[in-house]
Amino acid sequence: MASITPVTTAEGALSWRPVRDAVIVGIALAFALLTLYSVFVDQGALLAPILGQLSFDQNFIHEFTHDARHLAGAPCH
């Protein structure tokens, strides 16, 4: 497993590559989990802070991802 701390190169300079890679993986994982949540679980909660009760009534994300849910075999009704 890669070290999270900076490592010293042969020239004596610090290499921040392991830290950069960990940050990139963390961001990608968070984005992937948010995408999966929005496709398979969300029933209006993601937009509720912006739209209030309207997001639950209109269910925008559910309607936008409706076909993707059925394509993946996830029930939504």
C-alpha positions in Angstrom: 0.0 0.0 0.0 1.3 3.5 -0.9 2.4 5.8 1.9 0.3 8.9 2.4 3.2 11.0 3.6 5.5 12.7 1.1 8.5 10.7 0.0 12.0 12.0 -0.7 13.3 11.5 -4.3 16.9 10.7 -5.2 17.5 14.4 -5.7 16.4 15.1 -2.2 13.1 16.8 -3.3 9.8 15.9 -1.7 7.3 14.0 -3.9 3.7 14.7 -3.2 2.4 12.1 -5.7 1.1 9.7 -3.0 -0.9 12.5 -1.4 -2.2 13.7 -4.8 -3.2 10.2 -5.7 -5.1 9.7 -2.4 -6.9 13.0 -2.9 -7.9 12.0 -6.5 -9.1 8.6 -5.4 -11.1 10.1 -2.5 -12.8 12.6 -4.8 -13.6 9.9 -7.4 -15.0 7.7 -4.7 -17.2 10.4 -3.3 -18.5 11.3 -6.8 -19.2 7.6 -7.6 -21.1 7.2 -4.3 -23.1 10.3 -4.9 -24.0 9.2 -8.4 -25.1 5.7 -7.2 -27.2 7.3 -4.4 -28.9 9.7 -6.8 -29.7 7.0 -9.3 -30.9 4.2 -6.9 -32.0 5.8 -3.7 -32.9 9.5 -3.9 -36.6 10.5 -3.9 -36.1 14.2 -3.7 -33.7 14.7 -0.8 -30.7 15.9 -2.8 -32.6 18.9 -4.1 -34.6 19.6 -0.9 -32.2 22.2 0.5 -32.6 24.2 -2.8 -36.2 23.6 -3.8 -37.9 22.6 -0.5 -41.1 20.6 -0.6 -41.2 21.0 -4.4 -38.4 18.5 -4.8 -40.3 15.8 -3.0 -43.5 16.6 -4.9 -42.0 16.8 -8.4 -39.2 14.2 -7.8 -36.9 15.7 -10.4 -33.9 13.4 -9.9 -36.1 10.3 -9.8 -37.7 11.2 -13.1 -34.4 12.1 -14.7 -32.8 8.8 -13.7 -35.9 6.7 -14.1 -34.8 4.7 -17.1 -31.4 4.1 -15.7 -33.0 2.5 -12.6 -35.0 0.1 -14.7 -32.0 -0.6 -17.0 -29.9 -1.6 -13.9 -32.7 -3.7 -12.5 -33.5 -1.5 -9.5 -37.1 -1.2 -8.5 -38.5 2.3 -8.2 -42.2 1.9 -7.9 
